[in-house]
């Protein structure tokens, strides 16, 4: 296989994962960086020990031609994804984009139209699919271990370190991120779509900003929610040292004005074929983890993942994060299928995803690779949920598809 030339646009912390993988891949060449900060591009070069040429965002298409780029990796703020994806496709490049694929109907319309016009590929980095325990869930469901699926219950807890981080950064403004229902829950909606093998049909949502922001009255004077950039050499190098250059403040007050996203949301989704998902996310839990349960005609499958028992800065947990997967058939004792310590990097998903994306591993037989359609299906649930929050009514996904210009 020929070596392909890659460019990364958006040099925040997530880009490091891709930069290191590309720098060490025999099938890829990291040929260019693109970011509005010279500091961040210099920092990433230092981390990988390279001299990758850097370009400003206004020179993006010039970079693609000059550096003969084959694949663009998009790691910019979510609301800019569509601009870079469309430009890259029209320049003859394939694209790998961080999730979400985009944040709104217009972005989805533009990306899908460009993909059809150019014939190039768009891959979405849904790394949770590659987590071994998530793969095991898919195998068990596909094998019919609990019969026909009737419903899914899914609860995700973000703790007061991780959850708060979405309210320190650009994510706190819905125009930038689409809110947690698009930015974070997109992972979870994609998992359910992948596990079930079908997308959403009707969505209803309730939610609010309950804990963070300036109008809740829950601010803490001891500022336990602040992020100490000086304590992390990596964050200081990427953000504090670059503030004077681009004006981006990485550590905003989570209780300051300007928060326009929700921190506590419930979503009811009827998937095509009739399976109903009952989903809840909240971003101010004292611990981090998630539980998903499938009720079927022949039993129940439950996955309980405890990622950490205490947020950063509290007394550390004595045990590492664990995943426990249980199958209980009707009139039978529970069977523990998985009970193990979590792997690094999204349960081990990051490493497996990168190997497949870069061609260093054969395509997965479970269909872990997420294309533009997978990106769209996950996005549709989030967009419909956001619309339902505004209207107070259920939203038909087919109506959204008609707006995007895609068949139902």
LUMKEMAR-837295 format. One record per atom (N, C-alpha, C): x, y negated, z negated; residue in three letters. Coordinates in pm, whole numbers, plus 32768, in hexadecimal, padded with zeros to 4 digits. Atoms other than C-alpha are relative to their C-alpha. Layout:
XYZala
...
// end
This chain:
805580778000unk
800080008000unk
80587F848000unk
7FB1807A7FF7unk
80867EAA805Eunk
7FF07FAD7F82unk
8003805A8073unk
80DC7DB67F4Cunk
7FA97F878024unk
805A80717FE8unk
7FCE7CAA7F30unk
802E7F897FACunk
7FD5807B8041unk
80167B427ED3unk
7F897FC07FB6unk
806980328057unk
7F4B7AB47DB1unk
801E7F717FD3unk
7FF980828041unk
7F0479587D2Eunk
7F9F80017F8Bunk
805980108073unk
7E70790A7BD8unk
7FDC7F6D7FF5unk
802D80888015unk
7D9D77D27BB2unk
7FBD7FF87F78unk
802E800C808Aunk
7D5C77607A4Dunk
806080477FA4unk
7F937FC4804Dunk
7E7E7797795Dunk
7FE97FF57F6Aunk
801B7FF7808Funk
7DD177AD780Cunk
803280857FC9unk
7FCB7F898042unk
7E0E78CB771Bunk
7FDA80808047unk
802A7F847FBDunk
7D4879CE77E3unk
8058801F8077unk
7FAD7FEB7F8Aunk
7E2B799D790Funk
807D80517FE1unk
7F877FB68024unk
7F4E7A35784Eunk
7FF18095801Dunk
80197F737FE7unk
7EAF7B8D786Aunk
801D80238092unk
7FEE7FE67F72unk
7EAD7B7879E6unk
808F7FE3802Cunk
7F7880247FD8unk
7FFF7ACC7A05unk
8062806F7FDBunk
7FA47F95802Aunk
80B37BDA793Eunk
7FEB807F8052unk
801C7F887FB2unk
80047CF279F9unk
80357FF2808Funk
7FD080167F78unk
80557C597B4Bunk
809880008006unk
7F6E80078002unk
81BE7C177AEBunk
803E808B7FF5unk
7FCA7F7A8011unk
81E87D887A95unk
7FCB80688060unk
803D7FA07FA5unk
81257E267BB3unk
80558014807Eunk
7FB67FE87F85unk
81DC7ECF7CD4unk
7FAF7FE4807Eunk
805780137F8Cunk
80B07E8E7DB8unk
7FD37F708010unk
802D808A7FFDunk
80887D1B7D74unk
80757FA17FEEunk
7F9E806B8013unk
81507BDB7D86unk
7FB67F837FD1unk
803B807B8034unk
80F27AB07CB0unk
80437F8D8049unk
7FC3805E7FA1unk
812A79A37DB6unk
7FE57F6E7FE0unk
801E808D801Aunk
808978667D28unk
7FA87FF17F85unk
8058802D806Bunk
7FEB77B87BFFunk
7FB97F82802Dunk
8048807C7FE6unk
7EE376A97C11unk
7FBC7FD37F7Funk
803A8034807Bunk
7E8675D17AE7unk
80157F697FFEunk
7FEF80918009unk
7E5974637A92unk
806F7FD87FA0unk
7F96801B8062unk
7F6A74847988unk
8084803E802Cunk
7F797FCE7FE5unk
80D874A079E7unk
8036804A7F87unk
7FD17FC0807Bunk
811874FE787Bunk
7FD580917FFCunk
80307F768007unk
803E7633788Aunk
80418057806Aunk
7FBE7FB07F99unk
80D576A879D1unk
8090801F7FD7unk
7F777FE9802Eunk
8230767D793Eunk
800380677F8Eunk
80077FA18070unk
81CA773C7802unk
7FEE808E8033unk
80177F797FCBunk
8146786578C9unk
807C80358048unk
7F837FD47FC1unk
828378727999unk
8066802C7F98unk
7FA47FD9806Aunk
834B787B7858unk
7FDD80857FC2unk
802A7F83803Dunk
827D799777CBunk
8021807A8056unk
7FE57F8C7FAAunk
82AF7A7678FBunk
808C7FFC803Cunk
7F7680097FCFunk
84117A027946unk
80087FF18096unk
800580107F6Funk
83C1798B7AA5unk
80037F6C8024unk
800780897FCCunk
83BD78547B7Eunk
7F927FF98069unk
807280027FA6unk
8264786B7C18unk
7FE07F6E8022unk
801F808C7FDCunk
821B772B7CDDunk
7F757FD87FCFunk
807E80328035unk
810876537C4Bunk
7FC37F948057unk
804A80607FAFunk
7FFB75857CF8unk
7F907FC37FACunk
80708044803Funk
7EF7748A7C87unk
7F7D802E8042unk
80817FD57FC7unk
7D8374D67CBBunk
7FDE7FC18086unk
801F80407F81unk
7D6873D97DD5unk
804F803B8075unk
7FAF7FC07F99unk
7E6E74A37E92unk
7FE38096800Bunk
80207F728005unk
7DBE75F17E64unk
80038041808Aunk
80047FC17F7Cunk
7D7776397FD3unk
80867FF58048unk
7F78800B7FC9unk
7ECF75B88038unk
805680717FCAunk
7FB57F948040unk
7F6576AF7F40unk
7FE180878041unk
80267F7E7FC7unk
7E9F77D37FD2unk
804480188086unk
7FC27FF17F7Cunk
7F277792812Eunk
809980057FF5unk
7F6E80088008unk
808B773380D0unk
803E807C7FC2unk
7FC97F8C8048unk
80BF78597FE3unk
7FCC80858036unk
80357F877FBEunk
8007795180C7unk
7FBC805D7F9Aunk
80427FB8806Cunk
7F2079BD7FADunk
7F9A80648038unk
80617F987FDCunk
7E5B7B017FD2unk
7F8C80077F9Dunk
80657FF28069unk
7DA07B017E85unk
800D7F8C7F9Funk
8003806B8064unk
7D3979E67D9Dunk
7FBF80357F81unk
80377FDE8083unk
7D017A237C29unk
7FCE7F7E7FC1unk
803E807B8032unk
7C0F79207B9Cunk
7FEB800B7F69unk
800880038092unk
7C3778D17A29unk
7FDE7F747FCCunk
802380898023unk
7BB4776C7A24unk
7F807FFD7FACunk
8081800A8044unk
7A8E76EA7953unk
7F8D802E805Aunk
80677FB67FB7unk
7951779E79B9unk
7FBB7FAE806Cunk
804E804F7FA0unk
78A0767E7A68unk
804D7FE0807Eunk
7FAF80187F89unk
79C3765F7B5Funk
8019807F8052unk
7FE47F827FBBunk
79CD77CF7BC4unk
7FD27FFD8092unk
80387FFA7F79unk
78EC77A57CF3unk
80547FB08063unk
7FAF80527FA5unk
79C1768E7D88unk
807C804A802Eunk
7F847FBB7FDDunk
7AFF775C7D7Aunk
7FE68083804Cunk
801F7F827FBCunk
7A5E78A57DE0unk
7FDB7FE58091unk
802C801F7F77unk
79B7780A7F13unk
80757FD18055unk
7F8C80327FB4unk
7AF277517F7Eunk
806080718022unk
7FA57F917FE8unk
7BC4788A7F59unk
7FC9805F806Bunk
803D7FA87F9Dunk
7AD07961801Funk
800C7FC6808Dunk
7FF980407F7Cunk
7AC57867813Dunk
80907FF28031unk
7F7480027FD7unk
7C417860813Cunk
8033808B8023unk
7FD97F787FDAunk
7C4379D78181unk
803580537F8Funk
7FCE7FB78075unk
7C947A49801Eunk
7F9380547FC1unk
80587FBA805Cunk
7BF77B4F7F41unk
80097FB97F79unk
800680478080unk
7B997ADD7DE3unk
7FE880607F8Eunk
801F7FC48081unk
7BAA7B637C82unk
7FE07F8C7FA4unk
8025806E8058unk
7AED7A817B95unk
7FDF80327F74unk
802D7FE78087unk
7AC87A7D7A20unk
7F687FF57FFDunk
8090800F8011unk
79637AA779AEunk
7FE57F7B7FBCunk
80667FD97FA0unk
786A7A1079E0unk
802A7FD9808Dunk
7FDD80207F76unk
78797A087B5Bunk
7FEA7F6C801Cunk
801D80907FFBunk
77DB78AD7B45unk
7F9B7FE47F93unk
805680258070unk
76EC77F17A61unk
7F737FD68027unk
808480317FD9unk
75BD778E7B30unk
7FD6803A8086unk
803A7FCD7F84unk
74DD77DF7C56unk
804E7FCE807Aunk
7FB980397F8Eunk
759476F47D42unk
808880438014unk
7F7F7FBD7FF5unk
76E677907CF5unk
7FF3808D8036unk
80167F787FCEunk
765D78EE7D2Funk
7FDE7FFE8094unk
8026800B7F73unk
75BF78837E7Aunk
807C7FE88056unk
7F8A80237FB2unk
770877EC7EF4unk
806380748008unk
7FA27F918001unk
77DF79157E8Dunk
7FCF8071805Aunk
80347F8F7FB2unk
76FD7A1C7F28unk
7FFA7FDE8094unk
800080287F73unk
76D77955806Aunk
808D80068039unk
7F757FFE7FD1unk
7851792D8087unk
8032808E8010unk
7FD57F747FF4unk
78877A9E8048unk
7FC8803F807Eunk
803C7FC97F86unk
77937AFB815Cunk
80437FC8807Dunk
7FC680407F8Bunk
782B7A00824Eunk
808F802E801Bunk
7F717FE17FF0unk
79957A698210unk
801F80947FFEunk
7FE57F71800Cunk
79797BDB81C3unk
806980217F99unk
7F9C7FE98068unk
7A747BAF80A7unk
7FBC80357F82unk
80377FC38078unk
7A4A7C537F53unk
80097FA37F87unk
800080458081unk
79F37BC07DFFunk
7FF3806A7F94unk
80037FA58073unk
7A457C887CC7unk
7FF07FAD7F81unk
80158045807Eunk
79D07C217B6Cunk
804180527F91unk
7FAE7FBB8064unk
7AAE7C757A42unk
7FAC80267F85unk
804F7FCC806Funk
79B47D30796Aunk
804F806E7FBBunk
7FA57F9F803Dunk
7ABA7DD77891unk
7FBC80607F9Funk
80417FA7805Funk
79C27E6B779Aunk
7FD780848040unk
80237F837FBEunk
79627F6E789Funk
806E80697FEFunk
7F8D7FA58002unk
7ABF80047881unk
802280337F74unk
7FEE7FCF8088unk
7AB280337708unk
7FDA80947FFBunk
801C7F707FFDunk
7AC781AF76D2unk
7F7A80277FC1unk
807F7FD9803Eunk
799D81BF75E6unk
7F897FD38054unk
806C802B7FA6unk
78C780F776DBunk
7FF4805E8078unk
80027F9D7F95unk
792A81E977EDunk
7FBA80807FD2unk
803E7F878036unk
78C08308770Bunk
7F687FF07FF7unk
8090801A8002unk
776B826776DBunk
7FC48016808Aunk
80347FEF7F77unk
773D82587853unk
7FFB80938028unk
7FFC7F717FDEunk
77A483C4787Bunk
7F8C804A7FBFunk
80697FB98049unk
76AF843A7771unk
7F767FDE8036unk
808280287FCAunk
758C837177FAunk
7FEA803C808Bunk
800C7FCA7F78unk
75D383DF795Funk
7FE980967FFFunk
80117F6E800Bunk
75E0854978ECunk
7F7880267FC6unk
80857FE48035unk
748385277856unk
7FFE80347F73unk
7FF57FC98087unk
74F0856E76F1unk
7F897FDD7FA8unk
807780228050unk
73C084B77663unk
7F857FF0805Aunk
807180027FA5unk
72DC84E0778Eunk
7FEE7F7A8045unk
801F807F7FBFunk
723083BC7838unk
80067F8E7F9Bunk
7FF18071805Cunk
7287826C779Bunk
7F807FAE7FFCunk
807680528010unk
716281AC770Cunk
80207F717FDAunk
7FE08086802Eunk
72028086765Bunk
808F7FFA7FCBunk
7F79801B8031unk
734B7FE975ECunk
7FFA7F917F98unk
7FF180688065unk
73967F2574AEunk
80947FDB7FFAunk
7F76802C7FF6unk
74D27E5374B9unk
80117F827FABunk
7FE480728057unk
75537D6C73A6unk
80957FE58000unk
7F7280277FFBunk
769C7CAD73C3unk
80197F917F9Bunk
7FDB80608067unk
773C7BF5729Funk
80877FC18021unk
7F83804A7FF6unk
78447AE872D3unk
801B7FC17F78unk
7FE680328087unk
78F37A877192unk
80217F6A8000unk
7FEB8090800Eunk
7941792D710Bunk
808B7FD38029unk
7F8380277FBDunk
7A98793371B2unk
7FEB80048096unk
80157FEF7F71unk
7A4979BD730Bunk
7F867FB18030unk
807980477FD8unk
78E77937731Cunk
80137F6A7FFFunk
7FEA8090800Aunk
795277DE72A9unk
80547FCC8074unk
7FA5802F7F98unk
7A5677CF73BDunk
7FB67FD0807Cunk
804E802F7F8Eunk
794877A474C5unk
7FCA7F737FE9unk
803280858022unk
78E07667740Eunk
80717F9B7FEBunk
7F8C80598003unk
7A4175D97403unk
80287FD1808Cunk
7FCA80137F79unk
7A7975E6757Bunk
7F947FCE805Funk
805C802F7F98unk
79D4758576C2unk
7F8080528007unk
80767FAA7FFDunk
78E076A77695unk
7F8A7FC37FB6unk
8069803B8055unk
781975D3759Aunk
7F9C7FAF8051unk
805A804A7FA9unk
777C751576BEunk
7FC9805E806Bunk
803E7F9E7FA7unk
768475E27786unk
80207FE58092unk
7FDC801F7F75unk
76DB752A78C7unk
8086803D8027unk
7F7C7FC67FE4unk
783B75BA78AAunk
7FFF80998003unk
7FF67F6F8015unk
77F477217841unk
7F80804D801Eunk
807F7FB97FF5unk
7685776F7878unk
7FCD802E7F79unk
80257FD28086unk
767577A876FFunk
802F808E7FE9unk
7FD37F798021unk
76C278EC764Bunk
7FB4806B804Cunk
804D7F9D7FB6unk
75AD799D770Aunk
803C801D8089unk
7FBA7FEA7F81unk
767A79737848unk
809180257FE7unk
7F717FEB8011unk
77DF795F77C9unk
802180807FB3unk
7FDF7F8C8053unk
77E67A6676B5unk
7FA380758018unk
805F7F927FF2unk
76A77B3076D8unk
8005803F808Aunk
7FF07FC57F7Cunk
76F57B637849unk
804A80857FFBunk
7FBD7F808016unk
77E57C7377D4unk
7F9B806C7FD8unk
805B7F9D803Bunk
76CF7D1E7715unk
7F9180258061unk
80657FE37F9Bunk
75C77CFA7822unk
80398059806Funk
7FC17FAC7F9Bunk
76BE7D8E7919unk
800E80907FD0unk
7FF47F798036unk
76FF7EB77835unk
7F7B804A800Aunk
80837FBE7FFBunk
758C7F02781Cunk
7FDA80208090unk
801C7FE57F72unk
755F7EE07996unk
804F80798030unk
7FA67F937FD5unk
76867FCC79CBunk
7FD880837FC0unk
80297F878045unk
761880C678C5unk
7F7E8038803Aunk
80817FD37FCDunk
74B680D37951unk
800080188096unk
7FFD7FF57F6Funk
751680B57ABFunk
7F937FB08043unk
806A80557FC7unk
74117FA57AFAunk
80067F777FBEunk
7FFA80898030unk
73EC7E2E7AD2unk
7F7E7FD07FC3unk
807580378045unk
72F07D477A29unk
7F8D7FE2805Funk
807780217FB4unk
718D7D067A9Cunk
7FB67F877FC4unk
8045806D8046unk
70EA7C247996unk
804A7FE27F7Funk
7FB180298075unk
71907B5B787Funk
7FB37F997FAFunk
803A8063805Cunk
71097AA6774Eunk
80647FE87F90unk
7F9A80208064unk
71E579F07651unk
7FCE7F9A7F9Bunk
80108062806Aunk
71D579347508unk
808A7FE57FC6unk
7F7E801E803Bunk
72FD787F7472unk
800A7F707FD7unk
7FEB8089802Funk
7384774773CFunk
808F7FEE7FD0unk
7F8380228043unk
74B476967348unk
7FDF7FF87F6Bunk
80277FF3808Cunk
7492770171DEunk
806F7FD97F9Funk
7F93800A8062unk
75EA76F2713Dunk
80637F91801Eunk
7F9A80627FDBunk
76DF761771FEunk
7FBE7F7C802Aunk
803580807FD3unk
76BA74B2727Funk
7FEC7F9F7F8Cunk
8009806A8065unk
767B736B71C7unk
7F767FF17FC3unk
808880148031unk
7504738B7191unk
7FCF806F7FA4unk
802C7F908053unk
74FC74CE70C9unk
80167FE67F6Bunk
7FE1801B808Cunk
758C743D6F88unk
8052806B7FBDunk
7FB57F918039unk
766B756B6F5Dunk
80987FEC8009unk
7F71801C7FF8unk
77BE74C16F85unk
8047801D7F7Eunk
7FB47FDC8077unk
78CD752E6E94unk
80727F9C7FEDunk
7F9A80678013unk
79A7741A6DFEunk
808E80357FF7unk
7F787FCA8007unk
7ACE75056DC8unk
8034802C8089unk
7FD87FE97F76unk
7AD9753A6F41unk
803B808B8017unk
7FD17F777FE8unk
7B0476B16F36unk
7FEB802D8091unk
801C7FDC7F75unk
7A8776B6709Eunk
80647FC58062unk
7F9D803D7FA7unk
7BAC75EF7129unk
80688068802Aunk
7F967FA97FCCunk
7CB3769D71FEunk
80857FB87FF3unk
7F7D803D8015unk
7E1B76567198unk
805A80218077unk
7FAD7FEA7F89unk
7ECB763572E7unk
809480047FDEunk
7F7280058025unk
801475E9723Aunk
803080867FC9unk
7FDA7F7F803Aunk
800E77407195unk
8018806B806Aunk
7FEF7FA07F94unk
800F77F072E7unk
80597FC5806Cunk
7FA880367F98unk
813C77AE73C8unk
7FC38008808Cunk
80387FEF7F7Aunk
807A783074F5unk
7F927F9B801Cunk
806A80627FEEunk
7F47775874C1unk
80377F728002unk
7FC380858001unk
801E762B746Funk
803F7FE18087unk
7FBF80157F7Funk
80E4765A75B1unk
7F9C7FE88070unk
8063800B7F96unk
7FAE7684768Aunk
7FA77F857FF5unk
806780668011unk
7ED0757B75F3unk
80327F817FB9unk
7FD680798046unk
7F64749074EFunk
80697FB48050unk
7F9480437FB5unk
809B744B75BFunk
7FD07FC78085unk
803380307F7Funk
7FC3741076F3unk
7F957F937FF1unk
806C80608016unk
7EC573227653unk
801B7F798041unk
7FE080857FC9unk
7F7A71E676BCunk
7FF780008099unk
7FFE7FF87F6Eunk
7F8572637822unk
7F748004803Bunk
80847FF07FC2unk
7E1C72C87860unk
7F8C7FD87FA6unk
8069802F8059unk
7D5A724D7730unk
7FA5806B7FC8unk
80567F958030unk
7CC773A276E1unk
801D801D7F6Dunk
7FF37FE4808Funk
7C8A73D0756Aunk
7FCA808C7FE6unk
80227F738013unk
7C8A75427514unk
7FB580187F7Dunk
80347FE78085unk
7C1A751A73A9unk
7F9F7F927FD6unk
806680628025unk
7ADD74497397unk
7FB5802F7F82unk
804B7FE48079unk
7A0C7437725Aunk
7F7D80478026unk
80777FB27FDAunk
78FD7543726Funk
7F807FC17FCAunk
807580438037unk
7815746171A6unk
7FF47F708032unk
800680867FC5unk
784C732B727Cunk
7F907FF98067unk
806780107F99unk
774A729D736Eunk
802D80388087unk
7FE07FD77F78unk
7736731D74D1unk
7FEE8093801Eunk
80177F727FE8unk
76E6749074A4unk
7F7880118043unk
807E7FEF7FB6unk
75DE74EF75A6unk
7FE08093801Cunk
801B7F727FEFunk
75EC766B7593unk
7FC280397F81unk
803D7FBE8072unk
7536775C74AEunk
806880597FBAunk
7FA97FA38048unk
75DE782B739Eunk
7FB580797FCAunk
80527F918030unk
74BD791A7352unk
7F9380178068unk
805D7FE87F91unk
73FA79B97470unk
7FCC808F8000unk
803E7F7D7FEEunk
730A7AD974A8unk
7FC98007808Eunk
802A7FF17F75unk
72BE7B607603unk
7FBA80878011unk
80497F867FDDunk
71BE7C5D7679unk
8004800E8098unk
7FEE7FEA7F70unk
72077CF277D0unk
7FBA80808029unk
80327F877FC0unk
71387DE2789Dunk
80558018807Cunk
7FAD7FDC7F8Eunk
72267E8F798Cunk
7FAB8044806Bunk
80487FBC7F93unk
71BB7F167ADCunk
7FF780957FDFunk
80187F758029unk
7122806A7AA0unk
7FBD800A7F79unk
804F8001807Aunk
708B80027954unk
804B80007F7Dunk
7FB68000807Dunk
71A3801E7853unk
80017F737FC5unk
800580818044unk
71877F067752unk
807A7FEF7FA5unk
7F8D80248054unk
72B77E5F76B1unk
7FD47F977F9Bunk
80158061806Bunk
72947DAF7561unk
808B7FD57FD0unk
7F75802E8015unk
73D07CD9753Aunk
80037F8A7FA0unk
7FED8072805Bunk
744A7BF27428unk
80957FE07FF4unk
7F7680318013unk
75877B20740Eunk
7FFD7F8F7F9Aunk
7FEC8079804Funk
75F17A3D72F5unk
80947FED7FE3unk
7F7480287FFAunk
7738798272D0unk
80367FCC7F7Dunk
7FD380348081unk
77607942715Bunk
8000806F7F97unk
80017F8D805Aunk
777C7A9D70C0unk
807F80047FAAunk
7F867FEF8050unk
786D7AEA6FA2unk
805A80718032unk
7FAD7F997FC2unk
78E67C157069unk
7FE180088094unk
80107FF57F6Funk
790C7C7071D6unk
7FE980918028unk
80197F7A7FCEunk
787F7D9A728Cunk
7F7C8005804Bunk
807D7FF27FB5unk
77567E25734Aunk
7FC9808C7FF2unk
80457F7F8003unk
76597F3B734Funk
7FA180068075unk
805C7FEB7F91unk
75A27FC6747Bunk
7FC5808B7FF0unk
80447F80800Eunk
74A080DB7471unk
7FA280158075unk
80577FD97F91unk
73ED8192758Aunk
7F9C80667FCBunk
80687F9F8023unk
72A1823E7545unk
7FD08043807Funk
80257FB47F89unk
72538351763Cunk
7F9480667FE4unk
806C7F9E800Cunk
714D845A767Bunk
802A807B7FB2unk
7FD07F888045unk
722C856075DAunk
80597FE07F89unk
7FAD80208073unk
72E4849F74CCunk
80317F708003unk
7FCD80898014unk
73B3836F7473unk
809980018001unk
7F6F80137FFEunk
751582F974B6unk
801E7F7B7FBEunk
7FDE807A8049unk
75B281F973CAunk
80967FE88002unk
7F75802B8004unk
76FA813C73EAunk
800C7F907F9Aunk
7FE880658068unk
7775807A72BAunk
80957FDC8004unk
7F76802E7FF6unk
78B27FAB72E8unk
80167F927F99unk
7FDD80628066unk
79487EF171C1unk
808C7FCC8022unk
7F8180367FCEunk
7A587E10724Funk
80547FC67F90unk
7FBA802A8079unk
7AB77D697107unk
7F9A7FDF7F95unk
805A80158070unk
7A207D456FAEunk
80087F737FC7unk
7FEE80878035unk
7AA67BEA6F61unk
80347FA6806Eunk
7FC9805D7F9Dunk
7AE37AB77037unk
808D7FD57FDDunk
7F7980308017unk
7C3E7A23705Eunk
80007F9D7F8Cunk
7FF4805A8072unk
7CB079746F21unk
7FC3803A7F82unk
80387FBF8076unk
7BEB7A596E39unk
805780777FDBunk
7FB57F888028unk
7C657B8E6D83unk
7FF780668070unk
80057FA57F8Dunk
7CC77C826E98unk
7FC380867FDBunk
80387F7B8015unk
7C117DC86EBFunk
806E80687FF0unk
7F9D7F978017unk
7CC77EFE6E47unk
800080648071unk
800C7FA07F93unk
7C547FC36F75unk
7FFF7FB88086unk
800C803C7F7Aunk
7C867F7A70E7unk
7F7380128036unk
80837FF27FC3unk
7B587F5271C7unk
7FE7808E802Funk
80227F777FDBunk
7A9F80937216unk
7F8480028058unk
80767FE77FADunk
79A581167312unk
7FCA808A7FDDunk
80417F818021unk
78AC822672BBunk
7F898012805Dunk
80697FE17FA0unk
77CD82C473C3unk
7FBB80817FD6unk
804C7F8E8033unk
76B783AF7356unk
7F8D8021805Funk
80747FD07FB4unk
75BA847F7416unk
7FA980527FA1unk
805C7FB0804Funk
748785027364unk
7F8780258056unk
80717FD07FB1unk
739485D67428unk
7F8A80197FA3unk
80787FE78050unk
7230860773B4unk
800C80877FB9unk
80007F868052unk
72198709729Aunk
808A80407FF4unk
7F777FCB800Eunk
7396872B7288unk
80517FA37FA7unk
7FA780508053unk
74AB86B171A8unk
80527FA18057unk
7FAD805D7FB2unk
757985817216unk
8086803F8025unk
7F7C7FD27FD3unk
76B385CC72DEunk
80587F868019unk
7FA3806E7FEEunk
77D684DB72BEunk
805B80218077unk
7FB67FE77F85unk
786D84C8741Aunk
80867FB87FFEunk
7F868050800Aunk
796F83B773D8unk
80047FC07F76unk
7FE88049807Dunk
79FF83357291unk
80947FE17FFEunk
7F72801D7FECunk
7B44828272D0unk
80207F6D7FECunk
7FCE8087800Dunk
7C17814E729Bunk
7FF97FBB8088unk
8009804B7F83unk
7BE3803F73A1unk
80897FE8803Cunk
7F8580217FBBunk
7CEF800B74A6unk
80127F68800Aunk
7FE4808D7FEFunk
7D957EBC74E6unk
7FC47FCC8083unk
802F803E7F84unk
7D0A7DC875E7unk
7F778030802Bunk
808A7FD77FE2unk
7B8F7DF575E5unk
7FF280978000unk
800D7F708010unk
7BA87F59756Aunk
804F80518064unk
7FB07FBD7F9Aunk
7CAF7FB1766Eunk
7FD07FE5808Dunk
8039801A7F7Cunk
7BDD7F2C778Bunk
80577FA88058unk
7FAF805D7FB0unk
7CCB7E1677F7unk
806780498055unk
7F947FBA7FB9unk
7DE87EFD7855unk
7FCA80548072unk
803A7FAB7F97unk
7D0E7FEF7918unk
7FC67FAC8072unk
803980567F99unk
7C5A7ED779CDunk
806D7FC6805Aunk
7F94803D7FB1unk
7D9D7E307A39unk
80418066805Dunk
7FC27F997FACunk
7E307F757ABAunk
7FAE801A807Cunk
80557FE87F8Bunk
7D047FA87B9Dunk
7FF97F85805Aunk
8009807A7FB1unk
7CE67E3D7C09unk
807C7FEA8056unk
7F8380197FB9unk
7E547E307C70unk
802B80768058unk
7FDF7F8E7FAAunk
7E4F7F7F7D23unk
8065805E7FC3unk
7FA07FA78042unk
7F2E80287C20unk
7FBD807E7FCAunk
804B7F898029unk
7E1E812A7BD6unk
7F9380198067unk
806A7FDE7FA2unk
7D2281E37CADunk
7F797FCB7FCDunk
8085802E802Bunk
7BB981647CAAunk
7FC080627F9Funk
803C7FB0806Aunk
7AF881E07B7Funk
7F8480498033unk
80707FB07FD0unk
7A0182F97BBDunk
7F7C7FD87FBFunk
8079802E8041unk
790982577ACEunk
7FCD7F7C8037unk
802A807D7FC5unk
78F3811F7BA2unk
80157F887FA5unk
7FE2806F805Aunk
799780357AA8unk
80157F7C804Cunk
7FE3807A7FB4unk
79FD7F407BBAunk
7F807FB18017unk
807580557FF2unk
790C7E1B7BBBunk
80117FA18075unk
7FF780567F8Bunk
78CA7D6C7D05unk
7FA27F887FF1unk
805580778003unk
78027C357D61unk
7F7180217FD5unk
80897FDE8025unk
76B87CEC7D37unk
7FF6801A7F6Aunk
7FFF7FED8092unk
77127D5B7BD6unk
80087F7A7FBAunk
7FF680868038unk
77797BF57B8Cunk
7F7A7FB88005unk
808180407FF1unk
76297B7D7C10unk
7F9A803A7F9Funk
80657FC18056unk
75597C7A7B4Cunk
80117FD87F6Funk
7FE8802D808Aunk
75FE7C1D7A02unk
7FD87F6E7FF0unk
8021808E8004unk
75D77AAC7A53unk
7F6A7FE98000unk
809280147FF6unk
74667AD27AA7unk
7FBC80097F78unk
803D7FF68085unk
74127B437946unk
801A7F827FB0unk
7FDF807A804Aunk
74C97A1A78AEunk
7FB87F868034unk
804680737FC6unk
7436791D79A1unk
7F6A80057FE1unk
808E7FF3801Eunk
72D779A6796Funk
7FE57FE47F6Dunk
80118019808Funk
7305799F77F6unk
800A7F6A7FE3unk
7FF580918013unk
737978347802unk
7F817FB8802Funk
807A803F7FCDunk
724A77D978D5unk
7F8A801B7FA3unk
806B7FDD805Cunk
7165788F77E5unk
80087FAC7F80unk
7FF280568076unk
71F677C876C1unk
7FC17F778017unk
803580847FDFunk
7189768C7774unk
7F6880048012unk
808E7FFB7FDDunk
703376FB77F0unk
7FAA80427F95unk
804D7FB58062unk
6FCD77DE76D0unk
7FB18072803Bunk
804B7F977FBBunk
6F5278DD77CCunk
805F80698039unk
7FAD7F9C7FBBunk
6FD17A227865unk
80277FCE808Aunk
7FCD802A7F7Eunk
70A079F379A1unk
80108079805Aunk
7FEF7F977F9Dunk
708C7ACD7AD6unk
80887FF38043unk
7F7D80017FC0unk
71E57B287B57unk
7FF27FF38097unk
8015800D7F6Funk
71577B437CB7unk
7FF47F6E802Aunk
8008808E7FE1unk
710B79CE7CA8unk
808B7FC18007unk
7F7680307FFDunk
727779877C57unk
80478030807Eunk
7FC27FCA7F88unk
72E87A6A7D71unk
7FD37FB5807Cunk
8033804D7F8Dunk
720979AD7E64unk
80437F788007unk
7FBA80808001unk
72AB78667DF7unk
8090800E802Funk
7F757FE87FD9unk
740478FC7E2Aunk
800A80298092unk
7FFF7FD47F74unk
73A079877F7Dunk
802780918010unk
7FE07F717FFDunk
73CF7AF67F25unk
7F8080517FFCunk
80777FAB8005unk
72D77C127F5Aunk
7FEB80387F75unk
80207FC68084unk
72267CA07E28unk
802D80927FFEunk
// end
